[in-house]
């Protein structure tokens, strides 16, 4: 038997506020029993869920695990702009002149995540030029 990933857990100062941000990012909602002040808040995100757990420890170093997002109904650049309006900030811009690359953003508590190109944007490139860091 193998294991199933049930949650990707994020330690944070305010689970409700951060989960609300991420629910908007992934087009989902908080669990029905989650409210402001709760020590744990869940956002369903596809086959797994994001679990936000209150932690009194502040973030002090780069995340060892982060999410890579691929927009479904917009371009990478449009998605970056949408996420900036939701409260993300740019940590690093790794877009290349040929259109490949990604943008590293920070969520409202400083956790890194990346936005890659959409499937449609990837399809526009020649298969011989496709690399794993699109």
VONU-809448 format. One record per residue (C-alpha): residue number from 1; x, y, z. Coordinates in Angstrom, 1 decimal, m for minus. Layout:
BEGIN
   num       px       py       pz
   NUM        X        Y        Z
...
***
This chain:
BEGIN
   num       px       py       pz
     1      0.0      0.0      0.0
     2      1.0      3.6     m0.6
     3      0.2      6.8      1.1
     4     m2.2      9.5      0.0
     5     m1.3     13.2      0.4
     6     m4.3     14.5      2.3
     7     m3.0     18.1      3.1
     8     m0.2     20.4      2.3
     9      0.2     22.2      5.7
    10      1.3     25.8      6.0
    11      2.3     27.2      9.4
    12      1.1     30.8      9.7
    13      0.2     33.6     12.1
    14     m3.4     33.9     11.0
    15     m4.9     30.7      9.4
    16     m8.2     32.3      8.5
    17     m6.7     35.3      6.7
    18     m4.0     33.3      4.9
    19     m6.5     30.6      3.9
    20     m8.9     33.2      2.5
    21     m6.1     34.5      0.3
    22     m5.3     30.9     m0.9
    23     m8.9     30.1     m1.5
    24     m9.1     33.0     m3.9
    25     m5.8     31.9     m5.6
    26     m7.1     28.3     m6.3
    27    m10.7     29.3     m6.9
    28    m12.0     27.4     m3.9
    29    m13.5     28.2     m0.5
    30    m12.9     27.6      3.2
    31    m14.4     24.6      4.9
    32    m17.9     25.2      6.3
    33    m16.7     25.0      9.9
    34    m13.8     27.4      9.6
    35    m14.1     30.9     11.1
    36    m11.9     33.8     12.0
    37     m9.7     33.0     15.0
    38     m9.7     29.2     14.4
    39     m6.3     27.6     14.9
    40     m6.7     25.5     11.7
    41     m8.4     26.4      8.5
    42     m8.8     24.1      5.4
    43     m9.0     25.0      1.7
    44     m9.8     22.2     m0.7
    45     m7.5     22.4     m3.7
    46     m8.1     19.6     m6.2
    47     m7.3     16.1     m5.0
    48     m5.6     17.4     m1.8
    49     m6.3     20.3      0.5
    50     m4.3     23.2      2.0
    51     m4.3     23.2      5.7
    52     m3.3     26.4      7.5
    53     m2.2     26.0     11.1
    54     m1.5     28.7     13.6
    55      2.1     28.9     14.6
    56      3.7     31.5     17.0
    57      7.0     31.1     15.2
    58      7.6     33.7     12.5
    59      9.0     32.7      9.1
    60     12.8     33.2      9.1
    61     14.2     31.3      6.0
    62     13.2     30.3      2.5
    63     10.5     27.6      2.3
    64     11.9     24.1      1.7
    65      8.6     23.2      0.0
    66      6.5     25.5     m2.1
    67      3.6     25.3     m4.6
    68      4.0     25.8     m8.3
    69      0.8     27.1     m9.9
    70     m0.2     26.7    m13.5
    71     m3.0     29.0    m14.6
    72     m6.0     27.2    m16.2
    73     m7.9     30.0    m17.9
    74     m5.4     32.9    m18.3
    75     m1.8     33.5    m19.2
    76      1.0     33.3    m16.6
    77      1.4     37.1    m16.8
    78     m2.4     37.7    m16.3
    79     m2.3     35.3    m13.3
    80      0.6     37.1    m11.8
    81     m1.3     40.4    m12.0
    82     m4.4     38.8    m10.5
    83     m2.4     37.4     m7.6
    84     m0.7     40.8     m7.0
    85     m4.1     42.4     m6.7
    86     m5.1     39.7     m4.1
    87     m2.1     40.7     m1.9
    88      0.9     38.7     m3.2
    89      4.3     40.4     m3.9
    90      7.0     39.6     m6.4
    91     10.0     37.9     m4.9
    92     11.8     37.0     m8.2
    93     11.1     37.4    m11.9
    94     12.5     34.4    m13.8
    95     10.7     35.1    m17.1
    96     12.9     34.8    m20.2
    97     12.9     36.7    m23.5
    98     11.6     33.6    m25.3
    99      8.5     33.5    m23.1
   100      9.6     30.6    m20.8
   101     10.3     30.9    m17.1
   102      8.3     31.6    m14.0
   103      7.6     34.3    m11.4
   104      8.2     33.6     m7.7
   105      5.7     35.4     m5.5
   106      5.2     35.7     m1.7
   107      1.8     35.2     m0.1
   108      0.7     37.8      2.5
   109      2.8     36.0      5.2
   110      5.9     35.7      3.1
   111      5.7     32.1      1.9
   112      7.2     31.6     m1.6
   113      5.2     30.1     m4.5
   114      5.7     30.2     m8.3
   115      3.5     30.9    m11.2
   116      4.4     29.0    m14.4
   117      3.1     29.3    m17.9
   118     m0.4     27.9    m18.8
   119     m0.7     24.7    m20.8
   120     m1.7     26.8    m23.8
   121      1.4     29.0    m23.5
   122      3.5     25.9    m23.3
   123      1.9     24.4    m26.4
   124      2.9     27.4    m28.4
   125      6.6     26.5    m28.1
   126      8.3     23.9    m30.2
   127      8.5     20.5    m28.4
   128     12.3     20.5    m29.0
   129     12.6     23.7    m27.0
   130     10.5     22.6    m24.0
   131     12.4     22.2    m20.7
   132     11.3     21.4    m17.2
   133     11.7     25.0    m15.9
   134      8.9     26.6    m17.9
***
